[in-house]
């Protein structure tokens, strides 16, 4: 049985919008949500190629690409919000009906 979708997460077929616990500065603009687009195979491959096989860096690179923000913006988020982004990503890429 799959987990229910969290209240901080809004999904559609091509993106996940995550409500942050507090506003954050992303690309120089204060925002209270962050939106991830659905990844492509190229996104996954590029995040691996640019990470020197460091799993944490690979994930940061991927999330930054999907959200169209800088890695440094993600690094400044509270860890709780980063976990929300990871949860949103997992819901976005899981199989329908699973």
MODELLER restraints for C-alpha pairs under 7 A, 6 or more apart:
rsr = mdl.restraints
at = mdl.atoms
rsr.add(forms.Gaussian(group=physical.xy_distance, feature=features.Distance(at['CA:2:A'], at['CA:98:A']), mean=6.25, stdev=0.5))
rsr.add(forms.Gaussian(group=physical.xy_distance, feature=features.Distance(at['CA:8:A'], at['CA:18:A']), mean=5.76, stdev=0.5))
rsr.add(forms.Gaussian(group=physical.xy_distance, feature=features.Distance(at['CA:8:A'], at['CA:19:A']), mean=5.00, stdev=0.5))
rsr.add(forms.Gaussian(group=physical.xy_distance, feature=features.Distance(at['CA:9:A'], at['CA:16:A']), mean=6.78, stdev=0.5))
rsr.add(forms.Gaussian(group=physical.xy_distance, feature=features.Distance(at['CA:9:A'], at['CA:17:A']), mean=5.80, stdev=0.5))
rsr.add(forms.Gaussian(group=physical.xy_distance, feature=features.Distance(at['CA:9:A'], at['CA:18:A']), mean=4.82, stdev=0.5))
rsr.add(forms.Gaussian(group=physical.xy_distance, feature=features.Distance(at['CA:9:A'], at['CA:19:A']), mean=6.48, stdev=0.5))
rsr.add(forms.Gaussian(group=physical.xy_distance, feature=features.Distance(at['CA:9:A'], at['CA:88:A']), mean=6.36, stdev=0.5))
rsr.add(forms.Gaussian(group=physical.xy_distance, feature=features.Distance(at['CA:10:A'], at['CA:16:A']), mean=5.71, stdev=0.5))
rsr.add(forms.Gaussian(group=physical.xy_distance, feature=features.Distance(at['CA:10:A'], at['CA:17:A']), mean=5.06, stdev=0.5))
rsr.add(forms.Gaussian(group=physical.xy_distance, feature=features.Distance(at['CA:10:A'], at['CA:18:A']), mean=6.56, stdev=0.5))
rsr.add(forms.Gaussian(group=physical.xy_distance, feature=features.Distance(at['CA:11:A'], at['CA:17:A']), mean=6.40, stdev=0.5))
rsr.add(forms.Gaussian(group=physical.xy_distance, feature=features.Distance(at['CA:11:A'], at['CA:92:A']), mean=6.94, stdev=0.5))
rsr.add(forms.Gaussian(group=physical.xy_distance, feature=features.Distance(at['CA:14:A'], at['CA:37:A']), mean=5.82, stdev=0.5))
rsr.add(forms.Gaussian(group=physical.xy_distance, feature=features.Distance(at['CA:14:A'], at['CA:38:A']), mean=5.11, stdev=0.5))
rsr.add(forms.Gaussian(group=physical.xy_distance, feature=features.Distance(at['CA:15:A'], at['CA:35:A']), mean=6.77, stdev=0.5))
rsr.add(forms.Gaussian(group=physical.xy_distance, feature=features.Distance(at['CA:15:A'], at['CA:36:A']), mean=5.46, stdev=0.5))
rsr.add(forms.Gaussian(group=physical.xy_distance, feature=features.Distance(at['CA:15:A'], at['CA:37:A']), mean=4.26, stdev=0.5))
rsr.add(forms.Gaussian(group=physical.xy_distance, feature=features.Distance(at['CA:15:A'], at['CA:38:A']), mean=5.34, stdev=0.5))
rsr.add(forms.Gaussian(group=physical.xy_distance, feature=features.Distance(at['CA:15:A'], at['CA:92:A']), mean=6.72, stdev=0.5))
rsr.add(forms.Gaussian(group=physical.xy_distance, feature=features.Distance(at['CA:16:A'], at['CA:35:A']), mean=5.62, stdev=0.5))
rsr.add(forms.Gaussian(group=physical.xy_distance, feature=features.Distance(at['CA:16:A'], at['CA:36:A']), mean=5.22, stdev=0.5))
rsr.add(forms.Gaussian(group=physical.xy_distance, feature=features.Distance(at['CA:16:A'], at['CA:37:A']), mean=6.55, stdev=0.5))
rsr.add(forms.Gaussian(group=physical.xy_distance, feature=features.Distance(at['CA:16:A'], at['CA:88:A']), mean=5.96, stdev=0.5))
rsr.add(forms.Gaussian(group=physical.xy_distance, feature=features.Distance(at['CA:16:A'], at['CA:92:A']), mean=6.12, stdev=0.5))
rsr.add(forms.Gaussian(group=physical.xy_distance, feature=features.Distance(at['CA:17:A'], at['CA:33:A']), mean=6.58, stdev=0.5))
rsr.add(forms.Gaussian(group=physical.xy_distance, feature=features.Distance(at['CA:17:A'], at['CA:34:A']), mean=5.74, stdev=0.5))
rsr.add(forms.Gaussian(group=physical.xy_distance, feature=features.Distance(at['CA:17:A'], at['CA:35:A']), mean=4.29, stdev=0.5))
rsr.add(forms.Gaussian(group=physical.xy_distance, feature=features.Distance(at['CA:17:A'], at['CA:36:A']), mean=6.41, stdev=0.5))
rsr.add(forms.Gaussian(group=physical.xy_distance, feature=features.Distance(at['CA:18:A'], at['CA:33:A']), mean=5.38, stdev=0.5))
rsr.add(forms.Gaussian(group=physical.xy_distance, feature=features.Distance(at['CA:18:A'], at['CA:34:A']), mean=5.33, stdev=0.5))
rsr.add(forms.Gaussian(group=physical.xy_distance, feature=features.Distance(at['CA:18:A'], at['CA:35:A']), mean=6.23, stdev=0.5))
rsr.add(forms.Gaussian(group=physical.xy_distance, feature=features.Distance(at['CA:18:A'], at['CA:84:A']), mean=6.83, stdev=0.5))
rsr.add(forms.Gaussian(group=physical.xy_distance, feature=features.Distance(at['CA:18:A'], at['CA:85:A']), mean=6.44, stdev=0.5))
rsr.add(forms.Gaussian(group=physical.xy_distance, feature=features.Distance(at['CA:18:A'], at['CA:88:A']), mean=6.56, stdev=0.5))
rsr.add(forms.Gaussian(group=physical.xy_distance, feature=features.Distance(at['CA:19:A'], at['CA:32:A']), mean=6.09, stdev=0.5))
rsr.add(forms.Gaussian(group=physical.xy_distance, feature=features.Distance(at['CA:19:A'], at['CA:33:A']), mean=4.44, stdev=0.5))
rsr.add(forms.Gaussian(group=physical.xy_distance, feature=features.Distance(at['CA:19:A'], at['CA:34:A']), mean=6.76, stdev=0.5))
rsr.add(forms.Gaussian(group=physical.xy_distance, feature=features.Distance(at['CA:20:A'], at['CA:32:A']), mean=5.35, stdev=0.5))
rsr.add(forms.Gaussian(group=physical.xy_distance, feature=features.Distance(at['CA:20:A'], at['CA:33:A']), mean=5.37, stdev=0.5))
rsr.add(forms.Gaussian(group=physical.xy_distance, feature=features.Distance(at['CA:20:A'], at['CA:81:A']), mean=5.65, stdev=0.5))
rsr.add(forms.Gaussian(group=physical.xy_distance, feature=features.Distance(at['CA:21:A'], at['CA:81:A']), mean=6.37, stdev=0.5))
rsr.add(forms.Gaussian(group=physical.xy_distance, feature=features.Distance(at['CA:22:A'], at['CA:32:A']), mean=6.12, stdev=0.5))
rsr.add(forms.Gaussian(group=physical.xy_distance, feature=features.Distance(at['CA:23:A'], at['CA:30:A']), mean=6.03, stdev=0.5))
rsr.add(forms.Gaussian(group=physical.xy_distance, feature=features.Distance(at['CA:23:A'], at['CA:31:A']), mean=5.10, stdev=0.5))
rsr.add(forms.Gaussian(group=physical.xy_distance, feature=features.Distance(at['CA:23:A'], at['CA:32:A']), mean=4.21, stdev=0.5))
rsr.add(forms.Gaussian(group=physical.xy_distance, feature=features.Distance(at['CA:24:A'], at['CA:30:A']), mean=5.29, stdev=0.5))
rsr.add(forms.Gaussian(group=physical.xy_distance, feature=features.Distance(at['CA:24:A'], at['CA:31:A']), mean=5.43, stdev=0.5))
rsr.add(forms.Gaussian(group=physical.xy_distance, feature=features.Distance(at['CA:24:A'], at['CA:32:A']), mean=6.34, stdev=0.5))
rsr.add(forms.Gaussian(group=physical.xy_distance, feature=features.Distance(at['CA:24:A'], at['CA:77:A']), mean=6.90, stdev=0.5))
rsr.add(forms.Gaussian(group=physical.xy_distance, feature=features.Distance(at['CA:25:A'], at['CA:31:A']), mean=6.18, stdev=0.5))
rsr.add(forms.Gaussian(group=physical.xy_distance, feature=features.Distance(at['CA:25:A'], at['CA:73:A']), mean=6.96, stdev=0.5))
rsr.add(forms.Gaussian(group=physical.xy_distance, feature=features.Distance(at['CA:26:A'], at['CA:69:A']), mean=6.24, stdev=0.5))
rsr.add(forms.Gaussian(group=physical.xy_distance, feature=features.Distance(at['CA:26:A'], at['CA:73:A']), mean=5.66, stdev=0.5))
rsr.add(forms.Gaussian(group=physical.xy_distance, feature=features.Distance(at['CA:27:A'], at['CA:69:A']), mean=5.87, stdev=0.5))
rsr.add(forms.Gaussian(group=physical.xy_distance, feature=features.Distance(at['CA:27:A'], at['CA:70:A']), mean=6.91, stdev=0.5))
rsr.add(forms.Gaussian(group=physical.xy_distance, feature=features.Distance(at['CA:34:A'], at['CA:67:A']), mean=6.76, stdev=0.5))
rsr.add(forms.Gaussian(group=physical.xy_distance, feature=features.Distance(at['CA:35:A'], at['CA:67:A']), mean=5.58, stdev=0.5))
rsr.add(forms.Gaussian(group=physical.xy_distance, feature=features.Distance(at['CA:36:A'], at['CA:66:A']), mean=4.94, stdev=0.5))
rsr.add(forms.Gaussian(group=physical.xy_distance, feature=features.Distance(at['CA:36:A'], at['CA:67:A']), mean=4.54, stdev=0.5))
rsr.add(forms.Gaussian(group=physical.xy_distance, feature=features.Distance(at['CA:37:A'], at['CA:66:A']), mean=5.22, stdev=0.5))
rsr.add(forms.Gaussian(group=physical.xy_distance, feature=features.Distance(at['CA:37:A'], at['CA:67:A']), mean=6.60, stdev=0.5))
rsr.add(forms.Gaussian(group=physical.xy_distance, feature=features.Distance(at['CA:38:A'], at['CA:92:A']), mean=6.71, stdev=0.5))
rsr.add(forms.Gaussian(group=physical.xy_distance, feature=features.Distance(at['CA:39:A'], at['CA:66:A']), mean=6.59, stdev=0.5))
rsr.add(forms.Gaussian(group=physical.xy_distance, feature=features.Distance(at['CA:43:A'], at['CA:62:A']), mean=6.66, stdev=0.5))
rsr.add(forms.Gaussian(group=physical.xy_distance, feature=features.Distance(at['CA:44:A'], at['CA:62:A']), mean=6.74, stdev=0.5))
rsr.add(forms.Gaussian(group=physical.xy_distance, feature=features.Distance(at['CA:47:A'], at['CA:58:A']), mean=5.08, stdev=0.5))
rsr.add(forms.Gaussian(group=physical.xy_distance, feature=features.Distance(at['CA:47:A'], at['CA:61:A']), mean=5.38, stdev=0.5))
rsr.add(forms.Gaussian(group=physical.xy_distance, feature=features.Distance(at['CA:47:A'], at['CA:62:A']), mean=5.25, stdev=0.5))
rsr.add(forms.Gaussian(group=physical.xy_distance, feature=features.Distance(at['CA:48:A'], at['CA:58:A']), mean=5.37, stdev=0.5))
rsr.add(forms.Gaussian(group=physical.xy_distance, feature=features.Distance(at['CA:51:A'], at['CA:57:A']), mean=5.37, stdev=0.5))
rsr.add(forms.Gaussian(group=physical.xy_distance, feature=features.Distance(at['CA:51:A'], at['CA:58:A']), mean=4.97, stdev=0.5))
rsr.add(forms.Gaussian(group=physical.xy_distance, feature=features.Distance(at['CA:60:A'], at['CA:71:A']), mean=6.19, stdev=0.5))
rsr.add(forms.Gaussian(group=physical.xy_distance, feature=features.Distance(at['CA:61:A'], at['CA:71:A']), mean=6.38, stdev=0.5))
rsr.add(forms.Gaussian(group=physical.xy_distance, feature=features.Distance(at['CA:64:A'], at['CA:70:A']), mean=5.66, stdev=0.5))
rsr.add(forms.Gaussian(group=physical.xy_distance, feature=features.Distance(at['CA:64:A'], at['CA:71:A']), mean=5.43, stdev=0.5))
